[in-house]
Amino acid sequence: MKYTPDEVMQYVQEEDVKFIRMAFCDVYGRQRNAAIMPGELPRAFEHGIAFDASAVPGFRMGARSDLFLRPNADTLKELPWRPQHGRVAHMFCDIVRPDGRPFEADTRRLLRDAVEDAAAAGYVFRFGTEMEFYLFRLDEEGNPTKIPFDTAGYMDVAPDDRGENVRRDVCLTLERMGIQPESSHHESGPGQNEIDFRYADPVTAADNAVIFRSVVKTIATQNGLYADFSARPLPESDGNGMHINISAVRNGEDLSPLCLVPGLMERIRDMTLFLNPTAGSYDRLGRDKAPLYISWSEENRSQLLRIPAAAGQYRRLELRSPDSDANPYLAFALLIRACLEGLERGLELPAPADLDLFTAGPEVLRQFRRLPGSLEEAAAAAGDSSFIRAWVPETVLAAYLPG
């Protein structure tokens, strides 16, 4: 349900909401918040709630470090795991300067700008994510270990799959928050799980990804476990990916996923730093079904870009390189920009790679461009890219580049 500010204040009063979390993300996509009482809502909507931005990683403030959080009423959601008496809700916020100007490192706004520019050009994008995570045991003092919760494999069932109840609780919690998971299952690694989302508009899809990480960590903690979304938490097992499914409509007509391939292949090296932002990201790429070469094909899981078997509105393009450490707002914004560039420049569709790149020999692989092989190489590609410098503000780029 979409709320107005007046409806939010009415809801808070009628539903006994005592705390409202003013949620936002730092440049790395980590959710942060300040909780306010209901009486502060009118001020929050009119002026915003001040906070010390110098303490937020990546914001790189100077001597003047005050910023304000202005809530988006239409993002109101109750947190179902909090008490039923004295309930807790949250809203995502715009980050603005004291004079009301948007803060340039607000990556949620960067995504909204990309969506608006796409709409002005006649395009509507939809995104859906497939997010993987590990469940690890805690030690006697409640600290995370690297001991998996189970030793099950891909799509195993209980009792081997011990994460089934956790995934069920996560899905039911998300559903109560108005977020629709499509499916869930045990993944290939021991203690590894995956939950997939129904596609949505880009901002909602990114909001859902941020909420999802919070819900999974909360439910895992309630079950005496630790949820790890890092790119490769166990060196000997599969890494955690965040496969991104993309579709587009132009003037009310579904575009073929093939139309999106050229722009993404053209700019994927430039943006890899933001899709794979940690050193561990590059321990995952090129191993265990994670791509390394810049290629596309239909239904082929060894490719960077693939078009899964589906029909009608479910026929989408899947990008397989990103991992769950990525900031979804920044990732989706850059993917939209790359797709738009390919569409507007009329870039030619490269030939498909209809072979298994995981078993291909060196003479075959030499025909393909590669993704960056390390965080340093990815940073160099981003820093040298006119595409990145056109769409990523200097404050954000500086937070990702070394030095």
C-alpha positions in Angstrom: 0.0 0.0 0.0 1.2 3.5 -0.9 0.8 6.1 1.9 0.8 9.9 2.0 2.4 11.7 5.0 -1.1 12.3 6.5 -1.9 8.6 6.1 1.4 7.6 7.7 0.6 9.8 10.8 -2.9 8.3 11.0 -1.5 4.8 10.6 1.0 5.3 13.4 -1.7 6.5 15.8 -4.2 3.8 15.0 -1.7 0.9 15.0 0.1 1.8 18.2 3.5 2.5 16.4 5.9 3.9 18.9 9.1 4.0 16.9 9.7 4.9 13.3 13.1 4.0 11.8 14.3 6.6 9.3 16.3 4.3 7.0 19.0 5.1 4.4 22.1 3.5 3.0 25.7 4.5 3.0 27.6 4.5 -0.4 28.3 0.8 0.0 24.6 -0.1 0.3 24.7 -0.9 4.1 21.4 0.1 5.7 21.5 2.6 8.5 18.8 4.4 10.5 17.8 6.8 13.2 14.6 6.0 15.2 12.2 8.8 16.0 9.0 8.9 18.1 5.6 9.6 16.5 5.5 13.2 17.6 8.5 14.0 15.4 6.8 12.8 12.2 5.4 16.3 11.2 8.9 17.8 11.5 10.5 14.9 9.7 8.1 15.3 6.7 8.5 19.1 6.5 12.1 19.7 7.4 13.8 16.3 7.9 15.8 14.9 10.8 19.4 16.0 11.1 22.3 13.6 11.5 26.1 13.7 11.6 27.1 12.6 8.1 30.8 12.7 8.9 30.3 9.4 10.9 28.8 7.6 7.9 31.4 5.5 5.8 32.0 7.0 2.4 30.1 10.3 2.8 33.4 12.2 3.2 32.0 15.4 4.7 34.1 18.5 5.2 33.8 20.9 8.1 30.0 21.1 7.6 28.7 17.7 8.3 25.0 18.1 8.9 22.6 16.3 6.6 18.9 15.7 6.9 16.7 12.6 6.4 13.3 13.2 4.7 11.1 10.1 4.8 9.3 8.8 1.7 5.8 8.1 3.0 5.1 5.5 0.3 7.8 3.2 1.7 6.2 2.7 5.1 6.5 -0.9 6.4 5.9 -2.4 9.8 8.7 -4.6 11.1 6.8 -7.8 12.0 9.5 -9.2 14.3 9.2 -6.3 16.7 6.6 -6.2 19.6 2.9 -6.0 18.7 2.4 -3.4 21.4 4.5 -0.4 20.8 5.2 -1.4 17.2 8.2 -0.4 15.1 7.9 0.7 11.4 10.4 2.1 9.0 10.6 4.4 5.9 13.3 4.9 3.4 14.5 8.5 3.4 16.0 11.0 0.9 19.3 12.5 2.1 19.4 16.3 1.7 21.7 19.2 2.6 20.4 21.9 5.1 19.3 24.1 2.2 17.2 21.2 0.8 19.6 20.3 -2.1 19.9 16.5 -2.7 23.1 15.0 -1.3 25.2 13.8 -4.1 26.2 10.5 -2.4 22.6 9.4 -1.9 22.7 6.3 -4.2 19.0 5.8 -3.9 18.5 9.1 -5.5 21.0 8.2 -8.2 18.8 5.2 -9.1 15.7 7.4 -9.1 17.4 9.8 -11.5 18.3 6.9 -13.8 14.7 5.6 -13.7 13.4 9.1 -14.6 15.9 9.5 -17.5 14.8 6.1 -18.8 11.2 7.1 -18.6 11.9 10.4 -20.5 13.4 8.3 -23.3 10.3 6.0 -23.3 11.7 3.0 -21.3 10.5 1.3 -18.2 12.8 -1.2 -16.5 12.1 -4.0 -14.1 14.5 -5.8 -11.9 14.5 -9.0 -9.9 17.3 -10.4 -7.7 18.4 -13.9 -6.8 20.3 -13.6 -3.5 22.5 -16.2 -1.9 23.7 -16.5 1.7 25.3 -18.9 4.1 24.0 -19.9 7.5 26.8 -20.4 10.1 26.7 -21.6 13.7 27.6 -19.3 16.6 30.2 -20.2 19.2 29.5 -20.4 22.9 29.9 -16.6 23.3 27.5 -15.9 20.4 30.1 -15.0 17.9 29.9 -16.2 14.2 32.0 -19.2 13.2 32.6 -20.7 9.8 30.9 -23.9 10.7 27.9 -24.4 8.3 24.5 -25.0 9.7 24.2 -28.2 7.5 26.0 -30.2 4.9 23.2 -30.4 2.4 23.6 -29.6 -1.4 21.7 -28.1 -4.2 17.9 -28.3 -3.7 18.2 -31.0 -1.0 15.3 -31.4 1.4 14.9 -31.8 5.1 16.2 -33.3 7.3 19.5 -32.8 5.3 18.5 -29.3 4.5 18.4 -27.7 8.0 17.8 -24.2 6.6 14.3 -24.9 5.4 12.6 -23.4 8.5 14.8 -20.3 8.4 13.9 -19.7 4.7 10.2 -20.3 5.5 10.3 -17.7 8.3 12.2 -15.2 6.0 9.6 -15.6 3.2 6.6 -15.3 5.5 8.1 -12.2 7.2 8.8 -10.6 3.8 5.2 -11.4 2.7 3.9 -9.7 5.8 5.9 -6.6 4.7 4.3 -6.6 1.3 7.4 -8.1 -0.4 6.8 -11.1 -2.7 9.5 -13.8 -2.9 9.2 -16.1 -5.9 11.0 -19.2 -4.6 13.6 -20.5 -2.1 15.9 -23.5 -1.9 19.1 -24.9 -0.5 22.1 -23.9 -2.7 25.2 -26.0 -3.6 27.4 -25.0 -0.7 27.1 -26.4 2.9 24.7 -24.2 4.8 24.1 -22.1 1.6 20.6 -20.8 0.7 18.9 -18.8 -2.0 15.7 -16.8 -2.1 14.5 -15.2 -5.4 12.3 -12.2 -5.8 9.4 -11.3 -8.1 10.4 -8.5 -10.5 9.6 -4.9 -9.6 10.4 -1.4 -10.6 14.1 -0.6 -10.0 13.8 1.4 -6.8 11.4 -1.0 -5.2 13.6 -3.9 -6.2 16.6 -2.3 -4.6 14.6 -1.4 -1.4 13.6 -5.0 -1.3 17.1 -6.2 -1.6 18.2 -4.0 1.3 15.3 -5.1 3.5 15.9 -8.7 2.6 19.5 -8.7 4.0 18.1 -7.2 7.2 15.3 -9.7 7.5 17.6 -12.7 6.8 20.1 -11.5 9.4 17.4 -10.9 12.0 15.7 -14.3 11.4 19.0 -16.1 11.5 19.9 -14.4 14.8 16.5 -15.5 16.3 17.4 -19.0 15.4 20.9 -18.8 17.0 22.7 -18.5 13.6 24.7 -16.0 11.6 23.8 -15.1 8.0 26.8 -14.3 5.8 26.2 -12.6 2.4 29.9 -12.1 1.6 31.1 -13.1 -1.8 33.1 -16.2 -0.8 32.9 -17.0 2.9 34.3 -20.5 2.5 37.3 -20.8 0.2 36.6 -24.4 -0.7 32.8 -23.9 -1.4 30.6 -21.9 -3.8 30.5 -18.1 -3.4 27.4 -16.0 -2.8 26.0 -14.4 -5.9 23.3 -11.8 -6.5 22.1 -12.6 -10.0 20.1 -9.7 -11.4 17.2 -10.2 -13.8 16.4 -7.3 -16.1 13.6 -6.6 -18.5 12.4 -3.4 -20.2 9.3 -2.0 -21.8 9.2 0.7 -24.5 6.0 2.6 -25.1 4.0 -0.2 -23.5 5.7 -3.0 -25.5 8.0 -5.6 -24.0 11.5 -5.4 -25.4 13.4 -8.5 -26.3 16.1 -9.2 -23.7 18.6 -9.3 -26.6 18.2 -5.5 -26.9 19.8 -5.1 -23.5 22.9 -7.2 -24.2 25.1 -4.8 -26.2 25.1 -2.0 -23.8 25.8 -4.2 -20.8 28.7 -6.0 -22.6 30.1 -2.7 -23.6 30.2 -1.2 -20.1 30.4 -4.3 -17.8 34.2 -3.9 -17.1 33.8 -0.3 -16.3 31.1 -1.0 -13.6 32.5 -4.2 -12.2 33.9 -2.4 -9.2 30.4 -1.5 -8.1 28.9 -5.0 -8.8 31.8 -6.8 -7.1 33.1 -4.3 -4.5 35.3 -6.5 -2.2 38.6 -8.4 -2.6 36.6 -11.6 -1.9 34.4 -10.9 -4.9 37.4 -11.8 -7.2 37.9 -15.1 -5.4 34.4 -16.0 -6.6 34.5 -14.9 -10.3 35.6 -17.6 -12.6 34.8 -20.4 -10.2 31.7 -22.6 -9.3 29.3 -21.2 -12.0 30.4 -17.6 -11.5 31.4 -16.0 -14.8 34.8 -14.5 -15.7 34.4 -13.8 -19.5 32.3 -11.2 -21.1 29.8 -13.2 -23.2 26.2 -14.1 -23.6 24.0 -17.0 -24.6 20.5 -18.4 -24.1 20.0 -20.8 -21.1 23.8 -21.2 -20.7 24.9 -20.9 -17.0 28.6 -20.5 -17.9 27.9 -17.1 -19.5 28.1 -13.6 -18.0 24.7 -12.8 -19.5 22.1 -15.5 -20.2 18.5 -15.6 -21.2 16.7 -18.2 -19.1 14.0 -20.4 -20.6 10.7 -18.5 -20.0 7.8 -17.1 -21.9 6.1 -13.7 -22.2 6.6 -11.2 -19.3 8.9 -13.7 -17.5 11.5 -13.7 -20.3 14.3 -11.6 -18.9 18.0 -11.1 -19.1 20.1 -12.5 -16.3 23.4 -10.9 -15.2 25.4 -13.5 -13.3 28.5 -11.6 -12.1 27.3 -9.4 -9.2 27.5 -10.5 -5.6 25.5 -9.7 -2.5 28.1 -7.2 -1.2 27.0 -4.8 -4.0 25.0 -1.6 -3.3 21.8 -2.5 -5.2 20.9 1.2 -5.8 24.2 2.0 -7.4 24.3 -1.3 -9.3 20.8 -0.9 -10.8 21.5 2.7 -11.7 24.6 1.8 -13.7 22.9 -1.2 -15.4 20.1 1.1 -16.5 22.6 3.7 -17.8 24.5 1.0 -19.7 21.3 -0.5 -21.3 20.1 3.0 -22.3 23.5 3.8 -23.9 23.3 0.5 -25.9 19.8 1.2 -27.0 20.3 4.9 -28.0 23.6 4.2 -29.8 22.2 1.2 -31.6 25.1 -1.0 -30.5 25.3 -4.3 -32.5 24.5 -7.5 -30.7 27.6 -9.7 -30.4 27.6 -13.3 -31.5 26.4 -15.7 -28.7 28.9 -18.0 -27.1 27.0 -21.3 -27.3 29.6 -23.4 -25.5 30.5 -24.2 -21.9 33.2 -21.7 -20.9 34.0 -23.6 -17.7 35.4 -26.5 -19.8 36.7 -24.6 -22.8 40.4 -24.6 -23.6 42.8 -21.6 -23.5 42.7 -21.1 -27.3 38.9 -20.7 -27.1 38.9 -18.5 -24.0 41.4 -16.1 -25.6 38.7 -14.9 -27.9 36.8 -13.3 -25.1 37.3 -10.2 -23.1 37.6 -10.8 -19.3 36.1 -9.2 -16.3 38.7 -7.6 -14.0 40.6 -10.2 -12.1 41.1 -8.3 -8.9 39.7 -5.4 -6.9 42.7 -3.3 -8.0 42.1 -4.0 -11.7 38.4 -3.2 -11.3 39.2 0.1 -9.6 41.6 1.0 -12.4 38.9 0.2 -15.0 36.3 2.4 -13.1 38.7 5.2 -12.5 39.6 5.4 -16.2 36.1 5.2 -17.5 34.3 8.2 -18.9 31.0 6.3 -18.5 31.6 5.9 -14.7 32.7 9.5 -14.3 29.6 10.6 -16.1 27.1 8.8 -13.8 28.9 8.2 -10.5 29.5 11.4 -8.4 33.1 12.1 -7.4 32.2 11.6 -3.7 30.9 8.1 -4.4 33.7 7.1 -6.8 36.4 8.3 -4.3 34.8 6.0 -1.6 35.4 3.0 -3.9 38.8 3.9 -5.3 42.0 3.1 -3.3 43.9 5.9 -1.5 
